[in-house]
Amino acid sequence: MIRNLALIGTIVMFISCDNTLVFEEYKSFKNQNWNTDSAVFFNYLITDTISKNTIKIKLRHTVDYEFQNLFLFIETEVLDTVELMLANKEGLWLGSGIGDVREFEFDYHSAKLFSKTGNYSFKIEQAMRYGVAEKIQVLNCVLDVGLSIEKNE
């Protein structure tokens, strides 16, 4: 009986393996502080120019993060600015998690088709500001920033 259960468990594990993940990596911040001069770089290899991909930016933060949102500067083939809404108007966190850590996923590009194989890079900087000009030097309670690329099926 136990042998049969182990065999069934192994089969289920192989069937449920996700072959859609192309790349995933996280960068952690010392003391949960993301400095404005600390850009995060991701380098990845693309070998498939036929499949469309979803590029996700992932953020892990504590519930003590003091803002409802997070602005980011993104640099890939183009320069971009994005806003992640981390909490709703009532202050409830939109990411998943248990305890005091939340993980938020943002679909940066939902149908990215890479035009050629090779090495690519992705740069992320925090772009939070007080009002018009004064930038926030250190964002507290940010644990990690991640990037994942998944093939669409």
PERA-V315625 format. One line per field, one symbol per residue. phi: phi as a letter, one per 40 degrees, with the letter a starting at -180 (. if undefined). burial: I if it has 16 or more other C-alpha atoms within 10 Angstrom, else O. Layout:
phi=???
burial=???
This chain:
phi=.cccccccccccccccdcccccaaabbcbcffbbcccbcbbbbabbbbbbccbbbbcbbbacccdcbcbacbcbbbcbcabbbcccacccgcccccibgbbbbbbbccacacbccachcbbabbbcbcbcgcbccccbccgbcabbbbbbccb
burial=OOOOOOOOOOOOOOOOOOOOOIIIOIOOIOOIIIIOOOOIOIOOOOOIOOOIIIIIIIIIIIIOIOOIOIOIIIOOOOOOOOOIIIOOOOOOIOIOOOOOIIIIIIOIOIOIOIOOOOOOOOIIIIIIOOOOOOOOIIIIIIIIIIIIIIIOO
